[in-house]
Amino acid sequence: MQHNIFTTMRSLKIMDGCKGSQVFALNPSGATAAGGNGGGGGGSGDKLLYDHLRVNSIRSRASRGSFQAPNPTANNVLLETLLPYGLPVSDLLEPQIEPSLKSVDFVETLADVYRRIVICPQFEKWKMYLEQCATFRGLSDPKLFRRSLRSARQHAVDVHSKVVLTSWLRYERREDELIGSSAMYCCGRNVECPKASLVSGYDPESVFESCMCSRTPQGQGDDDDLVMGDEECSTSEEDGDMSFCIGDAEIRCVRYNIASLSRPFNAMLYGNFTETRREKINFTQNGISVEAMRAVEIFSRIKRVDSFEVKTVLDLLSFANTFCCDELKTACDSHLASLVCELEDAMLLIDYGLEETAHFLVAACLQVFLRELPSSLHNSHMMRLFCTSEARQRLAMSGHSSFILYYFLSQVAIEDDMRSNTTVMLLERLAECATESWQKQLAFHLLGVVMLERKEFKDAQWWFEAAVEVGHIYSLVGIARAKFKRGHKYAAYKQMNSLISDYTPVGWMYQERSLYCIGKEKMMDLSTATHLDPTLSYPYKYRAVSLLEENQFEAAITEINKIISFKVSPDCLELRAWFSIALEDFEGALRDVRALLTLDPNYMMFHGKMHGDHLVELLCPFVQQWSQADCWMQLYDRWSSVDDIGSLAVVHHMLANDPGKSLLRFRQSLLLLRLNCQKAAMHSLRLARNHSSSEHERLVYEGWILYDTGHREEALAKAEESIAIQRSFEAFFLKAYALADSSLDSDSSTYVIQLLEEALRCPSDGLRKGQALNNLGSVYVDSDKLDLAADCYTNALNIKHTRAHQGLARVYHLKNQRKAAYDEMTKLIEKARNNASAFEKRSEYCDRDMAKSDLSMATQLDPLRTYPYRYRAAVLMDDHKEGEAIEELTKAITFKLDLQLLHLRAAFHESMSNFVFTVRDCEAALCLDPNHADTQELYSKARERVNEQKK
């Protein structure tokens, strides 16, 4: 299997030479030392607790290896100060109902979506991609959603759809968080250009071109102004053959020019009306000013309005509507649309646009509002244009009320505040716009979820029932939950029993039923839920809290660790911090609170009753205090031991002391990417860019933002621009990393090697250079220069880049030194705290039985890793156990829709002549990646065989 040469995530950058005379310097007083852990608690209760624990916490930590229940006195102090709301209670826990479409058979759903995308007319493809977006929303990979959104924009036809989709793409990148970036900023790509979105028409290939903003010829506007200047005078007495009289003013016109403006004017001036025979026509009572009528006369000759004042153009727009002057209306509409650049412009002009049904003007105003999201969501003046049924009808009159608009707005509103009245009203409008089955399923289900959050259980049940009625089976979970909240527990239990018996059971069904039973039956359902879907967090949380309630504190931490080891989330970290406080492990608690605040800076602890930052303040006096230099050393050690959560906590501590440090924000983003927390990672990366101290540094961070959102070429351009200003490690590293993200030929590999060598010559720290050495070793391996690769990996290990053990093992393997490769991976397993991948990789260097053992451990530590399932399935196929092989893959596909898993299962089905299932799995795989060549080939062959069987 061909691997990407830079599969290892970019590492931290730790300053060399940061040494502290005493790494663990316990603060002798209740106050926090300068440069310490962010400040002390400050209250008398905090001091009492600190005085008590100053001695006891050391003894408690020393005895933690063999657990002893905390003494009652300490518990009382803890409950009063650090745990004012007590310990977690299992009965208060419940899983969230997902606010997205969710299928009982996702493979069939994906296959169906792919089939319909292929066969639908080209002008309708964007709607199919929008449905695909809604389907992908329920999956864990945000890149799938963004890719589908880009495809929808690529195939969009009308201006309204282009405006909404372009704005949505911008929102997904959260460019609003970039300081100095205006809402109408154009990044140079047609697919996201605000001006290109105002051009109607179907041209899917144009999205890959540079936009009109970067192609406007210099000086063109000045020439146009000169031409206008020669013609914008009114018609002279000699040239005109008729006049319009308004009050005492007389506007001389050419009859033919005015007649050509519209059919009504043509009839009036050349038909059987009295005006036909008059040279002067009284227009005083027609509601148009003298200035506007002069502008009409000028337009009748030059067909342009861009030299007039805005007020005059608005009068012309009203005039055009009154007298059906389509060409004049289009000119006014387009010109006014071009003037809308800021929210203030939109607020001023949108009412005119709606009143006159000016499609482009409303689109331009709408675009500014949408590109200002989420902040514009709180603009009451703008929101009144969307929230009511009357407002939606006004938008519809100008061609701007659609499901896609309200889908976007409601998604933003749900993320901002699910319980708000604004969210409810937007979802109600979404339901009004829904026409297709999937649209109704989504709108009704979302309304049910929101009503449940608002504790309006009767309404929630009504909306969930409506969603089920139009085909959304997952909403049965919502019906059961609403019944349970209304006191009908047995009815809820029967509801879930029926669901489990009617469909192929999946994990979330048993998870939900567990809420409505007790004792052994409840624990059995939770166990089954975890077996079917180990990614569900609620079963782990419930079991952990139940163990806590039985005073099995360490067993509780062990249970919650099972999911934290592969799926980090604020709620699970909160529980572990809660448990750690009960165990008097304040360092562990502080680590987890700092880590969860990195994921969600506004997180409220203890059922939403205490801000996480306040708990940090309370915990700080009872842990060992570090200077900033100590923190660098701690970060170095945690990074070397592959302790990502511990590293996040140290970075959070350092940022509390130096919040403007872009270097730390960048390292934070790298750690979050390694933990698969992409949304939080991108937020940290944007903060790094905002706090950049120099232009060349800012360009590097902008390059990483572009690269991580799929814009590789633009990322390379940013790296080159940064290098032109100042040669730096990060700029060379970015360029090498982006170039290596493709199949490299000999010349390309040589160039990447040169770039990495240039990076290593630039000033940097040990661990960051360790990453460069590791990547350089990967290029050498792919170039068959094994000795040079080994030198790189060894040098990386010398500066504690622990992951280099994996590269060195690969070198040994390629040299046929399998035992040495196995031993090298064993070293990594022993050093790394997060070592599921190391077990997986070591399995390649041992016999079948040992490989099975390692892969079993890898699955136990991280069930989301797909290679172990594929390996076990392949072994079963070799042993002619086809059914068991299919079952092994199906077990993983049920909770992780992965391209490789689907492709392999399709291949297995083909070998068993199950061509219908082969086609289904190929279609699902191609829905995830339509350009996967191996799947395309297999799909083509399987379809041929299916067609042959039908004949």
N, C-alpha and C positions, 0 to 999 in steps of 0.2 A: 504494500500500500504506500502510495506517495504522500508524504507529509509535507505540510507547509514548513519552510525552514525556520520560521520564527513563531513556532507555536507557543513558546514560553512568553508569558505576559511581561510587559515592560516593568522593570523593578523600581524600587525606591532609590532616591538619591540622598545618601547620608553624608554629611560633612565629615571629611577626614580630620583627624586631630582633635575631635571633640572629646576631651577627657575630663572627668570629674574626680576630685580627690576622694570622694566618698559617694558611691552610687546610692546607697541606702542611708540617707541622713534623716533620722526621725526628728520631727519638729518637737522640741521640748515644751512647747506651750500650745494652748488651744488656737492661737492665731496662726494663719498661714504665712509662711516665709515669703519674701519677695522672690518672684520667679517660681513659686510653688504651684500647687494644684488648683489654682483659680480662686482662692479666697476661702476663708473659714465661715462656719455657720453663724457665729456671733451671738447666739442666744444662751441664756443660763441653762436651758435644757441640754443644749449641745455641750456646754462645758461639763455638766454633770456626767453626761455619757462619756465624754472624753476622759475625764478623771478616772472613771470606773474601768474603761477599756484600755487605758494606757499600759497597764500591766497585764490584764487578762487576755487581750487580743493576741499578744505574742504567744502566750501559753496555748490559746485556742488554736492558732495556726500550727504550732508545733505538734499538737495531738490530732491534727486533721486526718492523718493517715489511717488511724483507727478511730472511727467516729464515736464521740461522746455527746450526748444530748446537752445543749446549752443549759447553763444553770438558770433557775427561775428568776433570780434578781436581774441578771443581764437581759433576759427576755423581756422583763417588764420595762426596763429602760429603753430597749430597742423599740418596743411597740409604741412607747410614748413619744419617742423622738424620731427615729428613722422609719418606723412603720406606724405612723399615726392612724392608718386606716386598716391595720391588722394584716393578717396573712391572706393569700388568695384562697378563694372558696370554689371548689369544683362545680357546684351548682350554678355559679354565676357565669361560667364559661359557656360559650356557644359559638359554632362556626358561622362565618359570614356567608350569606347567600350572594353568589357572585353576580355583579351587575353587568352581565354580558350574555350573549347567546351561548348555550351549552347543550351539546348533543349527547344522546345516549350511545351513539355510534359515530364518533368523530371521523373515522376513516371513510365511512360511506358518505358522510356529509362533505368532506373535502373532495372525494371523487366526483360527487354530483356537481359541486361548484365548478370543478375543472372542466367537466364535460360541457356544461352550459356556457362557460367562457369560450371554449373552442368553437362551438356551433352558433353562437349568437351573432346577429348582424353587427358590423363594425361600429355603427353609430350608437349601439346599445352596450358596447363592451364596458364603458366606464361604470354603468350601473351594476354590471356583474362584478366588477372589481370592488365596488363599494360593498356589495354583499360579502365578498371575500374578506374585506376589511373587518366587517362585523363578526365574521367567523373567527378570524385570527385574533380578535380582541380578547377572546376567551383563552388564548394560549399564552404561554409564559414568555415567548420570545418577541420583544417589541420590534425587532428588525423585520419580521414577517409583516406586521401591520404597516410599517412605514413603506416597505417595498410595494405592497398592494395599493397603498394610498397614492404612491407615485405613478403606478400603472393606471389608476383611475384618472389622475390628472393628465397623463399622457393621452388618454383616449377621450377626454372630455370634449364636447362639441360647443355647447352654448357658454356665453359669458358668465352666467350665474354659477354654473358648476365649476368653471375654471377659477373664479374668485374664491369660492368656498374651499376648494381643494388646495389651492395655492396657500391660502391663509392657514389651513389645517396643517400642511407640511411645515410651515414656519412655526406654528405652535408646538408641534411635536419636537422641534429642535430647541424650543424655549429661547428664541433669540431675544425675547423681551428682557431676559436677564443680562444681556450683554450691554455694558455701559457704553454709551456713545453710538449705539446702533438704533436708528430711527425705525418706526414701523414700516415705512415705505422703502427701506434700504433694499437695493437690488444686488444680489450676489453674483450676477452675471450669467445665471443659467435660465434658459427660457422656461423651464418647468416651474420655476418659482418666482419669475419676474412679475411684479404687480402690473406693469404696463402690458405685458404679453397676455395676461389673464383677461384683459379688457378687449381682446380681439377675438371675435367670434369665428368659428370654423373648425373643421376637423383636419388636423395635420399632425399625426402621432410622431413623425420623425423629427419635427421641429423642436421637440423638447430637449433633444440632445445637442442643439446648436446654441451658440452664444446669443444672448437676447438683444433686442433692439437698443437697449440702453448703451451697450458697448459698441454699437455700429452706427450711431448717429453722426453724420459728417459734420466736421467743424465749420461753423459760420453759416450753416444752412438757414437758421432762423433769421439772421440779419438780412440775407437776400430776400427772403419772403416779406419782411417788413418793408423793404424798399419797393417791391412790386405793389404791395397794398397801398403804399402812400400815394401812388399815381392814380388810383382808381376809387378811393374811398370818398371822394367828394360827391355831393348830390348831383342828380341829373340837371343839366342846364335847361333854360327856357326853350332854347332852340331844339335841343335833342328830345325833350319830352313831348308826348302827345296827349297827356292827360294829367290830372292832379287829384290828390286826396286832400280834403280840407278838414282840419281838426281845429275847431275854434277859429281864430283869426289866421292861423298858419296854413300855408299851402305847400304840399310836398309834390314836386313835379316828378312824374314817372313815365316809363315806357310801357304802354299798355300790354304789349306782347310779353315783356319780362314778368309783369305782375300776374298775368293770366297763366303763365307757365308754372307758377308756384303751387297751384292746386286745382282740382276740378271745380270746386265752388267759385274760385276767382275766374277761372276760364269761362264758366257759365255766366257769371255776372257781367263780364266784360265783353264776351262775344256771343252771348245767348239772347234770348228774347226778353230781356229785362230792361227797365228804363235806364239803368246805369250804362247799358251798352251804347246808348246814343249820347251820353253826357261826356263832356270833357272834364268837368269837375264833379267829384263825388264827395258828399258829406260823410265823414267817418267819425264825427264827434261823439256819437253815442255808442261806439263799438269798444270802448274801454281800452284804447291804446293811446299812449302819449305821442307827442310830436317827435321826440327823440327816437322812440321805438319805430315809428312809421318811416322815418328817414333811414333807419337801419334796415328796415324791410326793403326799401327801394335799393339801397346799396347791395344788399345780399342778392336781390334779383339779378344784379349784373355780375358780381364777382364770386358769388356762391361761398362766401366765407364770413365768419362772425368773430374771429379771434382778435380783431382790432377794437371791438366794442367793450364798454365797461360791463362788469358783471350784472349790474341792475338792468342794463339794456338787454343783455342776452336773456335774462330771466323773463323780461317782458316779451321778447321775441318767442321764447318757448311757449308762453301762454297764448300768444297770437297764433303760433303754428298749430296748436291744438284746436283753437277755436275755428280756424279756417282750413283745417286738414292739410296743412303744408308739410308733407312728409319729409321732403329734402331739408327744409328749414329746421324742422324739429330734430332731425338726425344731426345736423350741424351744431345746433345749440346744445343738444344732449351730449355730444362727443366733446365739445369745447368745455362745457361746465365740468364734465367728468375729469378732464385733464387738469383742472384747477384744484382738485381735491387732493391735498397732500397730508393734512393733519386732521386730528380728531375735531378740532374747532371748525375746520372747513366742512367736515361731514355733518356736524351738528347744525350748522347754519343752512346747508343746502339740501339736506335729505328731505325735509318737509316739502320744499318746492318740487323735488324730483317725484315724490309720491303723489303730490297733488296733480302734477302734469303727466304722470305715468312715464317719466323719462327713464328708460331702461338703463342706459349707460351711466347716467348721473347717480341713480340709486345704487348701481353696482359699485361705482367708485366709492361712494360713501360707506356702503356696506363693507367694502374691502378694508378701508381704514379701520373701521370698528373691529372687524374680525382679526386684523393683524395687530391690534392693540390688546387683544385678549392675553391674559385673564383680567388685566386691570380695568378694561372697559366694561367688564361684567358688572361693576359697581357704579357705573354711570347711569343714574336713574333716568336722565333725559333720553339716552339711547335705548335703554332696556324697555321703555314704554313702547318703542317701535316694534318689539318682538313678542312681548309676553301675553297679550290678550288676543282673543279670537278676532276682534276687529282689526288689530294691528296686523295680524297674519293675512287677513283679507286685503288690506291696503298693499302689503308687500306683493301679494299674488297679482293684483291689478297691474303692477309694473314688472311682473315676471320674476319675482324674487322670493316667493314662498315655496319652500320645497322640503322634502324629507331630509336631504343632505344638509341643508342649513340648520335645521333644528336638531339633527343628530350631532353635529359639531358643537352647537351651543350647549346642548344638554350634557354632553360629555365634559365640557369645560366646567359647567355649573356643578356637576356631580363631584368632580375633583376638588372644586373650590369649597363647596358646602352642600353636602347631600341633603340636609334637612331644610334648606331655605325655601321660602315661598317662590323665589325666582326659579329654582330648580324644578319645582312642581309645575309651575306655569309653562315653562319651556317644554317639559315632558308632555304636558297636555296638548300643546301645539304639535309636538312630534307625533302623537297618536292621531291627531286630526289629519296630518299629512300622509300618514302611512296608507299605502294602497296594496302593496304586495304582502304575501303571507309572512315572509321573514321580517318585514318592517313592522308589521303589527305585533308579531311575537316579541321583538326587541322593545318596542315602545311600551307595550302593556307590562312586560316583565320588569322593565326599569321603573315604571310607576309603582309596581308592587314592592320592589326593593326599597324605594324611597319612602313610601308610606309605612313600611315596616320599621324603618329607621326613625321615623317621626312618631312611632307608637300609635299610629292610626290603623289598628289591626283589621278592623272591618273593611275599610277601603283597600288595604293591602290584599286581603283575601279576594276581594272582588276583581282587582286587576290581575292577580295571579291566575284566577279562574278564567279570565278573558284570554290571557296568554296561552293557557292550556287548550282552550277551545279552538284557537287558531293553529295549534300544533306544537307548542313549545313544552315538551314533556318535563324538562328540568323545573319548570314553574310549579310542578306538583310539590316540590320541596317547599316553596313559598307558601302554598296553601296549607301544608301541614304545619309549618311554623306559625302562621297566622292563627290557625285553629288552636294550637298549643298556647299561644299568648292570650287567647280569649278564654282559656280554661278548659278546652276540649282535648285533653291529652290523649285519651283513648282513640278519639277520631283521628288525631294526627298519626298515632301508631298504626292504625288500620290503613291510613292513606299510604304510608311508606311500605307496609307489608304488601299491599296491592302492587305498588310500583316494582318492588323487587321480584315479585312472582310473574309480572307481565313482561319484563324486559331482562336482557342479559345483565346480571348485576355488575355494578361498578362501585368503586370505593365510596363515593359521596352518598350513595343510597344507604349503605350501612351506617355511615357516619351520622346521617340525619336521623335514622331510626333509633340510634343509640340515645338520642335526646329524650326519647319517649318511653324508655324502659329503665330498669334499675338492676343493681346487683350483678350477678354473673352474666345475665343476658346482655346487659349493657357493655360489660367488658368484652364479651365475645363479639359483639357487633363492632366495637372499636378495633379489636384485633383483626377481624375480617377486613375492615376498612383499610387498615395499614397494610395488610397482605396484598389487597387488590391495588392500592394506590399509596405507596409509602411517602408521597409528597404532601399528603394532607396533614396539616399541623395540629388540628384540634385533637385527634386521638393521643398524640404525644403530650400535649398540654394537659389534657384531662387526667391521663395516667400519672403524670408528674405531680400534679396538684393533689391527687388522691393519695399518693405516697407521702406527700408532705403532711396531709391531714392525719396520716398514721405515724407521724414523727419519724419517717424514713427519709431524712433530709438528703443524704448523699445519694440514695437510690432515686430520689426525685431529680437531682441534678444530672445523674447518669441518663435518665430517661429523656430529659429535655435536650441533653447533649446530642442524642441520636439524630435529631432533625437539624440542630444548629450546625452540625458538622458538614451538612451539604446544602442547607437552605436557610440562610440567615434572614431573619425578619425582626422588626422592633418588638413585636409582642412576645416572641420566644426569648429574646435577650432580656426583656423586662422580667419575665418569669424567673430566669436563671439569676438575675440580680436580686430579685425578691428572696429566692432560696438562699443565696449567698449571705444576705444580711441576716437571715434567720440563723445561719451557721457562724455568724460573726466573721465571715471572710469578706472584709470590707474592700480589700484590694480587688478581689474578683467581682464584687458588686460594682465598684467604681469603673472597672474595665468595661463591663457590659453596658452600664448606663452611658458612658462616653461613646461606645460603639453604636448604640441605638440612636443617640442624638446625632451622630454622623449620618445615619440613614434618614432620620426624620428630626430636624432641629426643633420642631415644635411639639414633640411627643409629650403627652400627658401621662404620667405614671399612675398606678393604683386606681384603675378604673376611671381615669380622666380627672383625678382630683389633685394631682401635684405635678407641676412642670418638671421635666427631667433635669433642667439646669439647677433647680432648687435642691433636688436630691444630691446632685454633684457637690453643691456647697455644704450640705449636711455631712457628706461622707469624707470630704477632703481632710478635716482635722484628724482623722483616725487612720490615715495611711501614711506610708513613708513619703517624705517630700523630696522632689527632684528639682534640681536647677535645669536650665535649658540644655546645658552640656550633658547632664545626666540623662536627659530625655533622648538626646541623640544616641547615646550609648545603649539605652534601653530599646530604642527603635532598631538599632543595628542588630541586637541580640534576637529580638522577636522576628525580624525579617529573616535572619539566618536560620531560625528554627521553623520557618514557614508558619508562623502564628499570625494570621491575617487580622483576626479580631483584636488581639493584643496590640498589633501594630497600629490599627485604627484608633484604639484608645489613646496610645501615646501621641499620635498626630493630633488628635482632638485636644489633648492637654496642652500641646505646644501652641496650637492655634489660639487657645484661650489667652495665652501670654503674648502672642504675636499674630493677631487675626489678619493682618495684611500681607502675610508671607505667601507669595504666590508659589514658591517652591514647595511648601508644605501642602497647599491645596492640590498641586499636581500629583504629589505622592499619594495623597488621599484618594484621588480619582483612580490611580492605578490599582490600589488595594481594593477599592470598591468594584472595579471591573473583574478582578480575580475572584471576588465573592459573588459575581453575577448580579450585582446591584447596579444595573446600567443607568437607571434614572438618577440615582444619587451620584453616581460617578460623573455623569455629564454635568450635573449641577456643580460639583466640585471643580471640574475642568473649566466651566464658565467663570467661576469665582477666581480661579488661577489667572485666567486671561484678564479679568477686570482689575486684579491687583498687580499686574505686571509692572515692573519698575523701568522697563526699557522697551523700545519698539521691537528689537530683534527677539526678545523673550515673548512678547505678546504674539508675534507672528507664529512662533512655534506652537503655542497653545491653541491658536486659531487653526493651525494645521492639524493638530490632534483632534479638535472638534470636528473638522471636516472629514478626517479619516474615519473616525468612529461613527459617523453618520453616513458612510458609504460614498464619500466624494474623494476618491484616491488622487485623481489628477490635480484637483484644487489643493489638496494637502501637500503634494509635491511642490507645487508652485509657491506655497507659503514657506516651505522649508528652504527653497532656493532664494527667496526674497530675504529671509532671515540671514542666510549665509552671506549674501551680498553685503549686508550691513555689518555683521560680525560673525566670524567663525566661532562656533560653539559646539560643545558636545551634543546638546539636545537637538540642534538643527540638523547636524549630520546623522544623528541616530534616527530622527524622524524620517529623513530622506531615505536612508537605508531600509528602514522598516517598511515604508510604503512601497518602495521598489521591489522588495523581496516578497510582497504579497501577490505573487503571480508565479507562473512557471518560469524558472530562470534558465536561460541558455548559458553557454560558457562565457560569452562576453558580458552578459548581465551579472553573472556571479562574480566575475572579476571586478566589475564596477562597485558592486555592493561591498565586496571585501575592502576596496580602497576607501569607501565612505566610512566603514566601521573603523578602519585604521586611523583615518583622519579624526574621527570622534575620540578615539583613545588618546590621541595626541593633545586634545583640548583638556583644560582643567575640569575635573569632576571629582566625585567621591568614589570610595571603594566599591560600594554595592552597585552603583550605577555603572561603573566600569565592568563590574562582574557580569552585568546583564549584556553589555556590549561584547565581552569576551565569549559569553555563552552563545550569543547569536552568531558571532564570527566562527566559532567552532562548528555550528550547524551548517554554515555555508561551505566550510572546508570539507565536512563529511559528504555533503551532496556533490562536491567537486572531486571526491575520492582522494582527498589529501588528509589521510587519517592521522599521520604523525603531527601535522600542524594543528589539526583539530584537538588532538589529545593535549598538546601544549596549551591551547586556549582554555580548555576545560580545567586543566590543572591550575593554571594561573587564576582562573575564576574562583576555584575552591580555596586557593591561598588567601583570598580576600573575602572568604565566607559567603560566597554565592552558592548556597547549598544545592540548588537545583542543577548545578553543573554535574553532579553525580550521575544524573540521567543521561546527559550527553556523553560522558566518559564511558558509561556502560554500553552505549550504542557503539562507540568506537571499538571497545573490546569485542563486542558481538561480531562486528564486521571483520575483525581480525581472527575470528573463530576461537576467541578466548571466552567461551560461554560461562565458565565458572567465575572468571574475573568480573564479567558483566553482572552476574547474579549477585556477587559480593558487593559490587558498587551500588546496586539498587538497595541492597540490605542496609548499607550505610545511610542512604537517603531516608529509608523507612524509620530508622532509629532516630534520626535527627529531626524529621519533619513532624510537626503537630498535625497538620492536615496531609495525610499520606495515602489517601485512596488511590490517587493517580500513580503513586510509586508502587503499590501492590499490583496494580494493573500492568504497569510496564515490566515489573520483575517477572511476571508470568510468561513473558516472551523468552526468558533465558533459563527455563527449567523444563523438566519432563511434564507429561500430561497431568499426572496426579497432583504434583506440586502446583502446576499452573491452575488447576481447578480450585485448589485451596486458596491461592492468592486472589483469584478472581471472585471467589465467594466472599473473601474479606473486603475486596474493593466494592462489591455490591452492597454489603452490609454497611460500610462506611458512607457510601454515596450511591444510592440506587439510581441516580440520574445518569450515571456513566453507562454508555450503551455498548462499549466493546465487550464487556463480560457476557452480556446476553448473546451477542453475535457469535462469540467464540463457543459458548456452550451449545448454541443451536447448530453451529457447523459440526461440532463433534458428534452431536446426536444424528445429524444427517449422514455423516461418515459411518456411523454404526447402524444405518438403515432404520433409524427410529424417526421417520418423517413426521408423524403426528406429534411426538414430543418436541421435535425441533420447532414446528410451527407454534406450538403452545408456549415455548420459551420466549419466542419473539413477541407473540401476542401479549404475554404478560407485561412486557415493557411498553409496547405500543399503546396499551390501555391508558397509561398515565404520562407517556412521553412520545408525542408524535414526531418521530425522527426520520429523516430522509433515508439514512443508511439502513435502519431497521425495516422500513417499508420496502425498500428495494430488495433486501435480502429475502424477506418473506415472499415477495413477488417471484423471485427467482426459484425459491423452494416450491411454490405452487406450480410454476412452469415445469419443473422437473417431475412433478407428480401429475402432470397433464390437467391441472385445475386452472384452465386458462381464464375462466370468468373471474376467479379470485385474483389471478395474476393481473388482469386488466384493472380491476378495482384498486389494488395496492399501487400499481403504477400511476393511476390517475391521482390518487391521494398524494403520492410522492411528488408528482409533477405540479400539483397545486402548491406544494411547499417550495419547489424549485423547478420552474418550467424549462430550464436550460440544462438539466442534468442529463448528459449524453447517454450514459449507460442505461438509465431508466427509459429514455426515449426509444432506444434501440429495442429493449425488452418489450416495451409497450407496443411497438409496431408489430413485432413478431407475434405477440399474444393476440392482438386484434385480428391478425390474419387467420390464426388458428380458430378463433371463435367464429369468424365468418365462414370458414370452411365447415365447421360443425353444424352451422345453421342450414347449409345447402343440402 
